[in-house]
Amino acid sequence: MALFRTKNQEDDTETVTIPDFVEDKTESKSESVDMSIFKMADDKDLYDEPAAGSDDEYVEVSEGKGNNLLLIILIVLLTICTAAAAFFAYREHNNYVDANTKLSQVLANEDTYKQQIAEKDNLIVSLQQQLDDIKNDDGTTSYYVIDGGMVYRKTPTLNGELTSFNGNDRCATGETLKVYAVIDDNDLANTKWAKLADDVYVCIVYDGEVWAQAQ
C-alpha cells in the first residue's frame, strides 16, 4: 500500500498522508469490518419456500401433481374392481337362483314321474292278472264241498244213472269241484245239480240244504 509524503518548506518537516481507504488501526476490528457477510441466515431464511418460477418450485409442483394423479388412478382402479366384483356377485347370485329353481322343478317332475310309473306298474300287474285269469278261465266256477258223500249221476235227477268222475263214485268233504253250470232239479223244489262234465252231475243243494257252495 503506497504512502504519500509532503515536505514543509518552512520547517523542513515531512508529512505522511494516509489515504482514506487504508484500514484504520485505531478502531476495533468488529466496527471497521462489515461482518454481515459472515452472519448465518436464520431458520426462516434457510427454510423459506423457493422463489416463484425456480426449478425447486417446479419439481415440488410436479411431484405433487404426480402424487395426485397416482391417487386418482388408484381410486379409479379400486372403483372398477369393486364394480366388477359386485357385478360378478350379482350374476352368480342370479345363476344360483336359476339353478335352484330348475332343481326344484326337476325334483317336482321326478316325483310326478315316479307316481306315474307306479300307477303304470300297478296297471300292468292288474292287466297281467286279468290276462292270466282269461288264460286260465275254462268257464267253470269253483265249489267247495261242505258235506260230502254225494254220488255222480249222468242226468240231473235223483233217478239218474250212476257214474264215476276222476276215478271216484262220490264227492268227499273238503273237495273242490269245477262246475260248468248249476241246474235246477225239475222234480224237486229247492234242489240244484252241478254239471262237472258231459253226462256227469252231482247234487249240491237238496231240498234247501247246501252240500257245496261257490268259493
Secondary structure, DSSP 8 states (H G I E B T S, - for coil): ---EEEEETTTTEEEEE--TTS--SSS-HHHHS-GGGG----HHHHT----TT-HHHHHHHHHHHHHHHHHHHHHHHHHHHHHHHHHHHHHHHHHHHHHHHHHHHHHHHHHHHHHHHHHHHHHHHHHHHHHHHHHH--S-EEEEESS---BEESSSSTTS-EE-BTTBSB--TT-EEEESEEEE-SSSTT-EEEEEETTEEEEEEETTEESEEE-
